[in-house]
Amino acid sequence: MEQVQSYPLDPEKVYMSADELTLTTDAGEITRKMGEWVALEPVMIHRMIVREKVLKVDEFELLRPLESKLRKADPDYYKRFVGLKLVIDYPGYSNGIVARIPYENDPVGFYKWWRKGAHEDKVFLSLAWQIKLFQKVALMDPKMLLKKDYDILRS
């Protein structure tokens, strides 16, 4: 039986798309080129880079294409990762705009669009970002805030 070459993860190396890497998956140890890992397992590779910080890749050759693959492979994971950096269709803008701009510049309008306009599925806000938004809205237009959001502020 032929011995398969193993390429264990080197945490110091910056990987390019042609570099080979051996990872343990549900199917056992598998060796692939990084470009193949990005195409076939974008969420797993992204977690290794961003959350676990055990894998370093070239930003232009792998990270940007990886983020594009994430959008298609797992839209919910992508929205959670991108958060307020997500480009959205927002009233008053002819082209898409980064969600952070209306969130910061027009908190009441953003709240109305996001919470009352049923666009909560379009932009992921962590609890901390929600609380900041609710606090701004409570100061600027307290009648706008829904009871459930007042309750979050009180807790």
PyMOL CGO cylinders between C-alpha atoms (Angstrom):
from pymol import cmd
from pymol.cgo import CYLINDER

trace = [
    CYLINDER, 0.00, 0.00, 0.00, 1.32, 3.43, -0.95, 0.3, 1, 1, 1, 1, 1, 1,
    CYLINDER, 1.32, 3.43, -0.95, 2.23, 5.79, 1.91, 0.3, 1, 1, 1, 1, 1, 1,
    CYLINDER, 2.23, 5.79, 1.91, 0.39, 9.10, 1.63, 0.3, 1, 1, 1, 1, 1, 1,
    CYLINDER, 0.39, 9.10, 1.63, 2.45, 12.20, 2.39, 0.3, 1, 1, 1, 1, 1, 1,
    CYLINDER, 2.45, 12.20, 2.39, 1.19, 14.13, 5.43, 0.3, 1, 1, 1, 1, 1, 1,
    CYLINDER, 1.19, 14.13, 5.43, 1.41, 17.91, 5.71, 0.3, 1, 1, 1, 1, 1, 1,
    CYLINDER, 1.41, 17.91, 5.71, 0.61, 18.84, 9.33, 0.3, 1, 1, 1, 1, 1, 1,
    CYLINDER, 0.61, 18.84, 9.33, -0.50, 22.37, 10.15, 0.3, 1, 1, 1, 1, 1, 1,
    CYLINDER, -0.50, 22.37, 10.15, 2.40, 24.77, 10.65, 0.3, 1, 1, 1, 1, 1, 1,
    CYLINDER, 2.40, 24.77, 10.65, 1.07, 27.69, 12.75, 0.3, 1, 1, 1, 1, 1, 1,
    CYLINDER, 1.07, 27.69, 12.75, 4.01, 29.90, 11.67, 0.3, 1, 1, 1, 1, 1, 1,
    CYLINDER, 4.01, 29.90, 11.67, 3.52, 29.40, 7.93, 0.3, 1, 1, 1, 1, 1, 1,
    CYLINDER, 3.52, 29.40, 7.93, 1.40, 31.71, 5.76, 0.3, 1, 1, 1, 1, 1, 1,
    CYLINDER, 1.40, 31.71, 5.76, -0.41, 29.36, 3.39, 0.3, 1, 1, 1, 1, 1, 1,
    CYLINDER, -0.41, 29.36, 3.39, -0.96, 30.01, -0.31, 0.3, 1, 1, 1, 1, 1, 1,
    CYLINDER, -0.96, 30.01, -0.31, -3.54, 28.23, -2.47, 0.3, 1, 1, 1, 1, 1, 1,
    CYLINDER, -3.54, 28.23, -2.47, -1.06, 25.66, -3.85, 0.3, 1, 1, 1, 1, 1, 1,
    CYLINDER, -1.06, 25.66, -3.85, 0.28, 24.67, -0.40, 0.3, 1, 1, 1, 1, 1, 1,
    CYLINDER, 0.28, 24.67, -0.40, -0.83, 21.28, 0.87, 0.3, 1, 1, 1, 1, 1, 1,
    CYLINDER, -0.83, 21.28, 0.87, -2.34, 20.74, 4.29, 0.3, 1, 1, 1, 1, 1, 1,
    CYLINDER, -2.34, 20.74, 4.29, -3.45, 17.58, 6.10, 0.3, 1, 1, 1, 1, 1, 1,
    CYLINDER, -3.45, 17.58, 6.10, -6.46, 17.98, 8.39, 0.3, 1, 1, 1, 1, 1, 1,
    CYLINDER, -6.46, 17.98, 8.39, -8.50, 15.55, 10.43, 0.3, 1, 1, 1, 1, 1, 1,
    CYLINDER, -8.50, 15.55, 10.43, -12.14, 15.45, 9.33, 0.3, 1, 1, 1, 1, 1, 1,
    CYLINDER, -12.14, 15.45, 9.33, -15.08, 13.14, 10.00, 0.3, 1, 1, 1, 1, 1, 1,
    CYLINDER, -15.08, 13.14, 10.00, -13.73, 11.00, 7.15, 0.3, 1, 1, 1, 1, 1, 1,
    CYLINDER, -13.73, 11.00, 7.15, -10.25, 10.77, 8.73, 0.3, 1, 1, 1, 1, 1, 1,
    CYLINDER, -10.25, 10.77, 8.73, -7.03, 12.52, 7.77, 0.3, 1, 1, 1, 1, 1, 1,
    CYLINDER, -7.03, 12.52, 7.77, -7.26, 14.23, 4.39, 0.3, 1, 1, 1, 1, 1, 1,
    CYLINDER, -7.26, 14.23, 4.39, -4.56, 16.10, 2.49, 0.3, 1, 1, 1, 1, 1, 1,
    CYLINDER, -4.56, 16.10, 2.49, -5.60, 18.81, 0.04, 0.3, 1, 1, 1, 1, 1, 1,
    CYLINDER, -5.60, 18.81, 0.04, -4.21, 21.97, -1.45, 0.3, 1, 1, 1, 1, 1, 1,
    CYLINDER, -4.21, 21.97, -1.45, -5.37, 25.07, 0.43, 0.3, 1, 1, 1, 1, 1, 1,
    CYLINDER, -5.37, 25.07, 0.43, -7.36, 26.24, -2.60, 0.3, 1, 1, 1, 1, 1, 1,
    CYLINDER, -7.36, 26.24, -2.60, -9.33, 22.98, -2.44, 0.3, 1, 1, 1, 1, 1, 1,
    CYLINDER, -9.33, 22.98, -2.44, -9.89, 23.30, 1.33, 0.3, 1, 1, 1, 1, 1, 1,
    CYLINDER, -9.89, 23.30, 1.33, -11.28, 26.83, 0.79, 0.3, 1, 1, 1, 1, 1, 1,
    CYLINDER, -11.28, 26.83, 0.79, -13.62, 25.62, -1.95, 0.3, 1, 1, 1, 1, 1, 1,
    CYLINDER, -13.62, 25.62, -1.95, -14.82, 22.47, -0.15, 0.3, 1, 1, 1, 1, 1, 1,
    CYLINDER, -14.82, 22.47, -0.15, -14.76, 23.45, 3.55, 0.3, 1, 1, 1, 1, 1, 1,
    CYLINDER, -14.76, 23.45, 3.55, -14.99, 27.26, 3.75, 0.3, 1, 1, 1, 1, 1, 1,
    CYLINDER, -14.99, 27.26, 3.75, -16.58, 27.44, 7.22, 0.3, 1, 1, 1, 1, 1, 1,
    CYLINDER, -16.58, 27.44, 7.22, -14.09, 25.04, 8.80, 0.3, 1, 1, 1, 1, 1, 1,
    CYLINDER, -14.09, 25.04, 8.80, -11.11, 26.89, 7.26, 0.3, 1, 1, 1, 1, 1, 1,
    CYLINDER, -11.11, 26.89, 7.26, -12.53, 30.29, 8.23, 0.3, 1, 1, 1, 1, 1, 1,
    CYLINDER, -12.53, 30.29, 8.23, -12.98, 29.17, 11.86, 0.3, 1, 1, 1, 1, 1, 1,
    CYLINDER, -12.98, 29.17, 11.86, -9.37, 27.97, 11.93, 0.3, 1, 1, 1, 1, 1, 1,
    CYLINDER, -9.37, 27.97, 11.93, -8.22, 31.41, 10.72, 0.3, 1, 1, 1, 1, 1, 1,
    CYLINDER, -8.22, 31.41, 10.72, -10.56, 33.76, 12.60, 0.3, 1, 1, 1, 1, 1, 1,
    CYLINDER, -10.56, 33.76, 12.60, -11.74, 31.99, 15.76, 0.3, 1, 1, 1, 1, 1, 1,
    CYLINDER, -11.74, 31.99, 15.76, -9.03, 29.48, 16.59, 0.3, 1, 1, 1, 1, 1, 1,
    CYLINDER, -9.03, 29.48, 16.59, -6.23, 31.58, 15.04, 0.3, 1, 1, 1, 1, 1, 1,
    CYLINDER, -6.23, 31.58, 15.04, -4.22, 28.45, 14.23, 0.3, 1, 1, 1, 1, 1, 1,
    CYLINDER, -4.22, 28.45, 14.23, -4.06, 28.93, 10.47, 0.3, 1, 1, 1, 1, 1, 1,
    CYLINDER, -4.06, 28.93, 10.47, -2.50, 31.85, 8.57, 0.3, 1, 1, 1, 1, 1, 1,
    CYLINDER, -2.50, 31.85, 8.57, -3.31, 32.41, 4.91, 0.3, 1, 1, 1, 1, 1, 1,
    CYLINDER, -3.31, 32.41, 4.91, -2.41, 34.99, 2.31, 0.3, 1, 1, 1, 1, 1, 1,
    CYLINDER, -2.41, 34.99, 2.31, -5.06, 37.72, 2.45, 0.3, 1, 1, 1, 1, 1, 1,
    CYLINDER, -5.06, 37.72, 2.45, -5.38, 38.31, -1.29, 0.3, 1, 1, 1, 1, 1, 1,
    CYLINDER, -5.38, 38.31, -1.29, -4.92, 34.79, -2.57, 0.3, 1, 1, 1, 1, 1, 1,
    CYLINDER, -4.92, 34.79, -2.57, -7.04, 32.93, 0.00, 0.3, 1, 1, 1, 1, 1, 1,
    CYLINDER, -7.04, 32.93, 0.00, -8.81, 35.09, 2.60, 0.3, 1, 1, 1, 1, 1, 1,
    CYLINDER, -8.81, 35.09, 2.60, -10.85, 37.24, 0.21, 0.3, 1, 1, 1, 1, 1, 1,
    CYLINDER, -10.85, 37.24, 0.21, -11.98, 34.31, -1.95, 0.3, 1, 1, 1, 1, 1, 1,
    CYLINDER, -11.98, 34.31, -1.95, -12.77, 32.42, 1.27, 0.3, 1, 1, 1, 1, 1, 1,
    CYLINDER, -12.77, 32.42, 1.27, -15.11, 35.17, 2.46, 0.3, 1, 1, 1, 1, 1, 1,
    CYLINDER, -15.11, 35.17, 2.46, -16.86, 35.08, -0.92, 0.3, 1, 1, 1, 1, 1, 1,
    CYLINDER, -16.86, 35.08, -0.92, -17.30, 31.31, -0.62, 0.3, 1, 1, 1, 1, 1, 1,
    CYLINDER, -17.30, 31.31, -0.62, -18.69, 31.72, 2.92, 0.3, 1, 1, 1, 1, 1, 1,
    CYLINDER, -18.69, 31.72, 2.92, -21.49, 33.94, 1.65, 0.3, 1, 1, 1, 1, 1, 1,
    CYLINDER, -21.49, 33.94, 1.65, -22.71, 31.11, -0.58, 0.3, 1, 1, 1, 1, 1, 1,
    CYLINDER, -22.71, 31.11, -0.58, -21.83, 28.11, 1.61, 0.3, 1, 1, 1, 1, 1, 1,
    CYLINDER, -21.83, 28.11, 1.61, -23.35, 29.36, 4.88, 0.3, 1, 1, 1, 1, 1, 1,
    CYLINDER, -23.35, 29.36, 4.88, -25.16, 32.73, 4.64, 0.3, 1, 1, 1, 1, 1, 1,
    CYLINDER, -25.16, 32.73, 4.64, -26.03, 32.78, 8.37, 0.3, 1, 1, 1, 1, 1, 1,
    CYLINDER, -26.03, 32.78, 8.37, -22.42, 32.16, 9.44, 0.3, 1, 1, 1, 1, 1, 1,
    CYLINDER, -22.42, 32.16, 9.44, -21.33, 34.87, 6.99, 0.3, 1, 1, 1, 1, 1, 1,
    CYLINDER, -21.33, 34.87, 6.99, -23.83, 37.42, 8.39, 0.3, 1, 1, 1, 1, 1, 1,
    CYLINDER, -23.83, 37.42, 8.39, -22.73, 36.68, 11.96, 0.3, 1, 1, 1, 1, 1, 1,
    CYLINDER, -22.73, 36.68, 11.96, -19.09, 37.11, 10.98, 0.3, 1, 1, 1, 1, 1, 1,
    CYLINDER, -19.09, 37.11, 10.98, -19.58, 40.33, 8.96, 0.3, 1, 1, 1, 1, 1, 1,
    CYLINDER, -19.58, 40.33, 8.96, -22.11, 42.01, 11.27, 0.3, 1, 1, 1, 1, 1, 1,
    CYLINDER, -22.11, 42.01, 11.27, -22.34, 45.75, 10.65, 0.3, 1, 1, 1, 1, 1, 1,
    CYLINDER, -22.34, 45.75, 10.65, -19.82, 45.57, 7.79, 0.3, 1, 1, 1, 1, 1, 1,
    CYLINDER, -19.82, 45.57, 7.79, -22.46, 43.91, 5.63, 0.3, 1, 1, 1, 1, 1, 1,
    CYLINDER, -22.46, 43.91, 5.63, -23.63, 45.88, 2.59, 0.3, 1, 1, 1, 1, 1, 1,
    CYLINDER, -23.63, 45.88, 2.59, -27.40, 46.34, 2.74, 0.3, 1, 1, 1, 1, 1, 1,
    CYLINDER, -27.40, 46.34, 2.74, -30.18, 47.96, 0.71, 0.3, 1, 1, 1, 1, 1, 1,
    CYLINDER, -30.18, 47.96, 0.71, -31.26, 50.82, 2.94, 0.3, 1, 1, 1, 1, 1, 1,
    CYLINDER, -31.26, 50.82, 2.94, -33.95, 53.43, 2.21, 0.3, 1, 1, 1, 1, 1, 1,
    CYLINDER, -33.95, 53.43, 2.21, -32.56, 56.69, 0.85, 0.3, 1, 1, 1, 1, 1, 1,
    CYLINDER, -32.56, 56.69, 0.85, -29.49, 55.17, -0.80, 0.3, 1, 1, 1, 1, 1, 1,
    CYLINDER, -29.49, 55.17, -0.80, -29.48, 54.21, -4.47, 0.3, 1, 1, 1, 1, 1, 1,
    CYLINDER, -29.48, 54.21, -4.47, -26.70, 51.65, -4.04, 0.3, 1, 1, 1, 1, 1, 1,
    CYLINDER, -26.70, 51.65, -4.04, -25.99, 49.25, -1.19, 0.3, 1, 1, 1, 1, 1, 1,
    CYLINDER, -25.99, 49.25, -1.19, -24.48, 50.80, 1.93, 0.3, 1, 1, 1, 1, 1, 1,
    CYLINDER, -24.48, 50.80, 1.93, -22.44, 49.36, 4.79, 0.3, 1, 1, 1, 1, 1, 1,
    CYLINDER, -22.44, 49.36, 4.79, -24.90, 48.74, 7.65, 0.3, 1, 1, 1, 1, 1, 1,
    CYLINDER, -24.90, 48.74, 7.65, -22.66, 50.53, 10.15, 0.3, 1, 1, 1, 1, 1, 1,
    CYLINDER, -22.66, 50.53, 10.15, -23.32, 53.91, 8.45, 0.3, 1, 1, 1, 1, 1, 1,
    CYLINDER, -23.32, 53.91, 8.45, -27.07, 54.11, 9.10, 0.3, 1, 1, 1, 1, 1, 1,
    CYLINDER, -27.07, 54.11, 9.10, -26.58, 52.28, 12.43, 0.3, 1, 1, 1, 1, 1, 1,
    CYLINDER, -26.58, 52.28, 12.43, -24.31, 55.11, 13.63, 0.3, 1, 1, 1, 1, 1, 1,
    CYLINDER, -24.31, 55.11, 13.63, -25.68, 58.12, 11.73, 0.3, 1, 1, 1, 1, 1, 1,
    CYLINDER, -25.68, 58.12, 11.73, -29.40, 57.37, 11.90, 0.3, 1, 1, 1, 1, 1, 1,
    CYLINDER, -29.40, 57.37, 11.90, -30.00, 55.02, 14.84, 0.3, 1, 1, 1, 1, 1, 1,
    CYLINDER, -30.00, 55.02, 14.84, -33.76, 55.64, 14.96, 0.3, 1, 1, 1, 1, 1, 1,
    CYLINDER, -33.76, 55.64, 14.96, -34.13, 55.08, 11.21, 0.3, 1, 1, 1, 1, 1, 1,
    CYLINDER, -34.13, 55.08, 11.21, -31.93, 52.00, 11.37, 0.3, 1, 1, 1, 1, 1, 1,
    CYLINDER, -31.93, 52.00, 11.37, -33.92, 50.63, 14.31, 0.3, 1, 1, 1, 1, 1, 1,
    CYLINDER, -33.92, 50.63, 14.31, -37.17, 51.21, 12.44, 0.3, 1, 1, 1, 1, 1, 1,
    CYLINDER, -37.17, 51.21, 12.44, -35.77, 49.48, 9.34, 0.3, 1, 1, 1, 1, 1, 1,
    CYLINDER, -35.77, 49.48, 9.34, -34.09, 46.63, 11.23, 0.3, 1, 1, 1, 1, 1, 1,
    CYLINDER, -34.09, 46.63, 11.23, -36.53, 45.79, 14.04, 0.3, 1, 1, 1, 1, 1, 1,
    CYLINDER, -36.53, 45.79, 14.04, -39.87, 47.18, 12.95, 0.3, 1, 1, 1, 1, 1, 1,
    CYLINDER, -39.87, 47.18, 12.95, -39.27, 46.67, 9.23, 0.3, 1, 1, 1, 1, 1, 1,
    CYLINDER, -39.27, 46.67, 9.23, -38.63, 42.98, 9.78, 0.3, 1, 1, 1, 1, 1, 1,
    CYLINDER, -38.63, 42.98, 9.78, -35.06, 43.08, 8.44, 0.3, 1, 1, 1, 1, 1, 1,
    CYLINDER, -35.06, 43.08, 8.44, -33.52, 41.39, 11.48, 0.3, 1, 1, 1, 1, 1, 1,
    CYLINDER, -33.52, 41.39, 11.48, -32.54, 38.47, 9.25, 0.3, 1, 1, 1, 1, 1, 1,
    CYLINDER, -32.54, 38.47, 9.25, -30.50, 40.77, 6.98, 0.3, 1, 1, 1, 1, 1, 1,
    CYLINDER, -30.50, 40.77, 6.98, -28.01, 42.14, 9.56, 0.3, 1, 1, 1, 1, 1, 1,
    CYLINDER, -28.01, 42.14, 9.56, -26.73, 40.25, 12.58, 0.3, 1, 1, 1, 1, 1, 1,
    CYLINDER, -26.73, 40.25, 12.58, -26.30, 42.42, 15.68, 0.3, 1, 1, 1, 1, 1, 1,
    CYLINDER, -26.30, 42.42, 15.68, -24.69, 40.89, 18.74, 0.3, 1, 1, 1, 1, 1, 1,
    CYLINDER, -24.69, 40.89, 18.74, -26.42, 41.57, 22.04, 0.3, 1, 1, 1, 1, 1, 1,
    CYLINDER, -26.42, 41.57, 22.04, -23.88, 44.31, 22.79, 0.3, 1, 1, 1, 1, 1, 1,
    CYLINDER, -23.88, 44.31, 22.79, -24.60, 46.07, 19.46, 0.3, 1, 1, 1, 1, 1, 1,
    CYLINDER, -24.60, 46.07, 19.46, -28.35, 45.69, 20.05, 0.3, 1, 1, 1, 1, 1, 1,
    CYLINDER, -28.35, 45.69, 20.05, -28.08, 47.29, 23.50, 0.3, 1, 1, 1, 1, 1, 1,
    CYLINDER, -28.08, 47.29, 23.50, -26.08, 50.22, 22.10, 0.3, 1, 1, 1, 1, 1, 1,
    CYLINDER, -26.08, 50.22, 22.10, -28.73, 50.73, 19.43, 0.3, 1, 1, 1, 1, 1, 1,
    CYLINDER, -28.73, 50.73, 19.43, -31.60, 50.47, 21.93, 0.3, 1, 1, 1, 1, 1, 1,
    CYLINDER, -31.60, 50.47, 21.93, -29.90, 52.99, 24.24, 0.3, 1, 1, 1, 1, 1, 1,
    CYLINDER, -29.90, 52.99, 24.24, -29.49, 55.51, 21.41, 0.3, 1, 1, 1, 1, 1, 1,
    CYLINDER, -29.49, 55.51, 21.41, -33.09, 55.06, 20.29, 0.3, 1, 1, 1, 1, 1, 1,
    CYLINDER, -33.09, 55.06, 20.29, -34.35, 55.34, 23.89, 0.3, 1, 1, 1, 1, 1, 1,
    CYLINDER, -34.35, 55.34, 23.89, -32.59, 58.71, 24.17, 0.3, 1, 1, 1, 1, 1, 1,
    CYLINDER, -32.59, 58.71, 24.17, -33.62, 60.06, 20.77, 0.3, 1, 1, 1, 1, 1, 1,
    CYLINDER, -33.62, 60.06, 20.77, -37.17, 58.71, 20.34, 0.3, 1, 1, 1, 1, 1, 1,
    CYLINDER, -37.17, 58.71, 20.34, -38.28, 56.65, 23.38, 0.3, 1, 1, 1, 1, 1, 1,
    CYLINDER, -38.28, 56.65, 23.38, -41.76, 55.94, 21.94, 0.3, 1, 1, 1, 1, 1, 1,
    CYLINDER, -41.76, 55.94, 21.94, -40.15, 54.16, 18.99, 0.3, 1, 1, 1, 1, 1, 1,
    CYLINDER, -40.15, 54.16, 18.99, -38.64, 51.37, 21.15, 0.3, 1, 1, 1, 1, 1, 1,
    CYLINDER, -38.64, 51.37, 21.15, -40.62, 48.15, 21.41, 0.3, 1, 1, 1, 1, 1, 1,
    CYLINDER, -40.62, 48.15, 21.41, -41.44, 46.82, 24.88, 0.3, 1, 1, 1, 1, 1, 1,
    CYLINDER, -41.44, 46.82, 24.88, -39.24, 43.74, 24.40, 0.3, 1, 1, 1, 1, 1, 1,
    CYLINDER, -39.24, 43.74, 24.40, -36.28, 46.05, 23.70, 0.3, 1, 1, 1, 1, 1, 1,
    CYLINDER, -36.28, 46.05, 23.70, -36.99, 48.19, 26.76, 0.3, 1, 1, 1, 1, 1, 1,
    CYLINDER, -36.99, 48.19, 26.76, -36.99, 44.97, 28.76, 0.3, 1, 1, 1, 1, 1, 1,
    CYLINDER, -36.99, 44.97, 28.76, -33.52, 44.10, 27.40, 0.3, 1, 1, 1, 1, 1, 1,
    CYLINDER, -33.52, 44.10, 27.40, -32.25, 47.50, 28.51, 0.3, 1, 1, 1, 1, 1, 1,
    CYLINDER, -32.25, 47.50, 28.51, -33.69, 47.04, 32.00, 0.3, 1, 1, 1, 1, 1, 1,
    CYLINDER, -33.69, 47.04, 32.00, -32.21, 43.57, 32.52, 0.3, 1, 1, 1, 1, 1, 1,
]
cmd.load_cgo(trace, "trace")
